[in-house]
Amino acid sequence: MSSTIDASSVDRPVVPRAVLAARTGVAVVFALNGLAVGTWFSRVPAVREALGLSTGRLGLLLMALSAGAVLAMPMAGLVTQRLGPARTVAASVLLVAFGTVVAGLSAGLAGSVLGVAVGLFAFGYGSGTWDVAMNVEGAAVEKRLGRTIMPRFHAAWSLGSVAGAGIGAGAARLGVPVGVHLPALAVVVLVGALLGARAFLPAPAEAEGTADPAARRRALLATWREPRTLLIGLLVLVMAFTEGSANDWLAVAFVDGYGVSEAVGAVVFGVFVVGMTLGRTVGTIAIDRWGRVAVLFGTIGLAAVGAALAVLAGSGPLAVVGVALWGIGASLGFPVGMSAAADDEDRAPARVSVVAVIGYTAFLAGPPLLGFLGDHLGILPALGVVPLLLLPTLALVPVLRPPAPGTPPGQG
């Protein structure tokens, strides 16, 4: 028996220790980004109460975070190429921590809408740059491992969100002010992300500034004319809206639509991110077995069914089942889209940046759109937009198929 094990182990490819360390570092960085985002969104009802905002005004306030992210992303690919993912993440987390502190203190102590908006913009700008850098690093690690792992990095993000939602629910139940909760969270995220980024793969020569900046800008502009990249971005846009609408509004929708407490609303949001985590963990196995296209057809359909059930169930417990299905179904679109954009490692920073810009437009437009609809229909019925967008998106799924060898750049 031992000789058989030894023989099989010889045939098994040996993964360098640096790649394994980078895998852990990337997972840590994803998880802490999720922790920061999950914590914030779990406390949105408390922030609304502290500031006395209507649903529509809350939607406009949430747009500050998305605006920061969308404005950061056009340059995030160039920044990541120049500095390397590790240094880009280190710089970005400083901005995220600053924004979290400002938003928490402005809401909890000063009661300033403007202060919260400034904090959320800084949070979004740092998080947007951080997002591109960690996805570029994740794609590089995935290629060196030789198997699908990007969804598991996003599962780590979801685990961080679960932790953030759980901590947020506990803080809401115990009456911990956001002015105390959010600054404490910022310190944890800052220290942990700086340590995680230190384990990233060594930056290539281009990232050390040896490549021509003008050439990098031309390459980025050319990427905006690639049909496959743009179609991947459109698919990611819808999946980002599917995920972001739950992040922004699920807790509030259950508080308003089903009459639950703020703490229970935070728990419902936690159910969504648990579903996301489960989907991203199991999804890697499914993708390696059946491929991106087949798996995404199934998960997008599941997300449409789950979101419709969450809105139309009429019963709290049944609606929570819909939330779980919604989370599972929404789990793979974003990470698989990022992985598909990074199929060519040399062009990965530019293409991931373009796809991220298109995708994050949903986070910019989603909050005010749903807030406007919520003012007229109620926020729970407004979430019915989600399944209506998901069904036609199924036509875009084939673009995720890896290009055949010799395919011209950017063609599907």
VEXGUMAR-705731 format. One record per residue (C-alpha): x, y, z. Coordinates in pm, whole numbers, plus 50000, padded with zeros to 5 digits. Each point is the difference from the previous one (the first is absolute). Last residue first. Layout:
N
XYZ/...
***
This chain:
412
485025348447212/502355025649847/502085022750222/503314990549850/499694979149680/499344962850066/503164979449945/499254975350278/496254998650068/498575026750228/498814988550345/496174997550016/498655029950193/498355013949684/497554970850016/498235016350301/498735030949816/496604985449899/499324991450367/499945037450066/496455001349861/498744982450317/502065019450254/498585034649938/496384991250086/501254979550297/501595031450152/497285025649925/497814982850261/502195017950257/497635029649966/497254979150162/502094998550323/501035036749988/496465013649997/498275009349676/500515037549961/502855007850241/501454965549934/500155006649626/502145030650066/502144980950251/500364971349754/501325023649734/502045020350252/501754968850136/500474982049666/501615026949783/503425001050167/500154963550110/498834990049654/502765021549848/502264976750195/499734973949729/501065022849716/502985013550195/500894965150124/499934985749647/502335027749883/502394995450296/500024962349960/500895005149634/502845024350068/501504980050289/499574966449818/501695008449670/503174980150068/498024973550190/497754991849704/496984982950157/499685030150235/496595011649874/498744964450045/501164999750363/498265033150063/496784986949846/500314967950202/500375020950317/496955022249925/497584974049871/500784972950255/498055008550315/496775014849866/498224966349996/501084990350350/499025034050141/496615000649827/499344964550118/500675011150360/497835031049956/497194978749860/500144978150310/499815032350203/496835009049807/498454967150110/500735008650364/498625035749966/496804991449814/498685020849711/502184979649766/500135026449724/503265018550065/502164972050138/498444975449755/500875021949700/503585003650126/500314962450042/498614991249657/502255025149823/503054988750201/499314963849908/499915008849630/503335017850036/501424969550179/498974974649736/501165019049692/503195008750188/500824963350059/499574990249635/502105029149871/502884998150247/500834963449952/498434967350114/502604984250230/502405028650074/497015023450027/498124977250241/503004996150230/500575037650008/496295005850060/499944981050328/501825027850185/498525028949803/496444987450037/500404993950373/501475034650057/497265017349801/497354981050195/501685010650326/500025035549857/496234999249953/499354984750341/502115028050154/497765025749835/497134982650175/501945002650328/500435037749950/496245003249949/499494979750318/502105025450192/498135029349842/496694984750111/497564982649766/496935016049840/500004979249682/500265028049743/501695027850198/502494980050209/500284973549729/500715026149733/502485018650224/502104968550054/499844991249630/500675035049869/503655007449933/501604965650010/497014983749832/499995025849721/503764995649974/499874962949924/497485001749717/501415033449884/503474984549993/498594970649805/498455023849748/503235019549957/502064967949992/498044989449693/500605033949839/503704998550085/500314965649843/498395015149689/502505028650003/502994976550034/498734977849720/499455029349764/503455016050053/499825037749940/500485010550364/503154978550007/501585023149742/499745028850248/501814979350264/502754990349754/500475036549905/500315009550366/502574972650061/501995011249697/500035035750131/501274987650338/502944981949830/500854969350208/502865001650251/497795012950284/500354971650249/496754984749883/501524992849661/502764980050164/497524975850148/498895004050364/501054971950230/497004978450095/497935012750293/500944991150360/500485036350112/496445007049889/498624979450288/501885019950266/498785033549865/496494985749973/499964988750364/501235032850147/497595021949805/496974977350036/500344997450379/500515037750039/496985008049781/497754976850203/500685020650313/499125031749807/496704984049883/498744987650339/500615031050212/498275026549788/497564973249884/498694999550357/499824966350178/496354994050087/500474963850103/497694987149728/501535023449741/503534989150099/498994963649980/498455004849657/503075018949883/502314972750130/497974974449811/499885021549685/503755005850014/500704963250058/497724990849712/501685026649788/503414985550081/498674966149904/498745015749676/503465013749923/501454965750075/497424986549756/501365025349751/503394983550044/498214967049963/498445011949674/503535007449869/501234964550070/499654981149674/503064978449936/503585003449875/501445013750325/502145024849807/496995011749799/497885004650313/502785020050168/500095024449708/496205002749999/499995007650375/502655026849955/497925017249732/496904996150217/501835014950302/501125030249798/496605006749842/498174998650334/502585021350184/499535027849745/496254998850049/500324996650379/502175031050028/497655021249791/496924985450171/501285006250354/501055035349904/496555006349854/498364984250304/501935022650237/499095031149802/496334989549991/500024993050374/501405034750066/497395015949774/497184981750180/501305012950334/498554985450320/503225010350175/500484970250233/498674968349842/499605010049637/503085022149961/502104977750226/499184968749803/500385016149658/503355015950091/501374967850151/498914978949702/501445025249754/503404999950169/500084962050012/499094997749632/502695025649909/502694980850186/498684968049843/500675014449655/503685007550055/500714964850126/497874984349724/501955019049733/503304990450163/499124963249980/498375000949655/503025015249822/500825037150003/499915007449627/497714972549876/497675004550297/499845037549946/499244994949631/497234975350081/498585022850269/499835030149771/496534993749859/499064984350337/500295029350236/497065020349866/497734969550020/501014992450359/499555035750121/496645002849829/498894967250159/500725013050350/498325033449930/496974981749851/499144988150350/499075035850087/497685002749700/498264967850100/499635012650357/498355031249862/497454978749814/499274977650298/499485030150227/502845010150232/499895007550373/503825000650036/500204976050294/497144978649866/501554996949655/503364992050161/498384972750212/498294985249692/503355001049812/501814981150278/500084966149823/501205017949686/503095013950174/500974967550170/499634980249679/502205024449806/502834999950255/499844962650059/499854993649626/503225019649948/501454980450290/499074966949840/501455009549661/503295010450162/500194968050202/499264978449694/502685018449801/502564994350276/499154963250024/500404995149625/503225020650011/501394976350262/499094970249783/501645016849700/503165007550201/500154963750115/500224988149642/497254975849894/501314965249924/498164982949719/498714965250097/501844972349820/502394995150293/497034999250238/498494971749801/503134979350034/500335006650373/496384990750061/500414967749808/503214991850189/498205006150329/497244975649908/
***
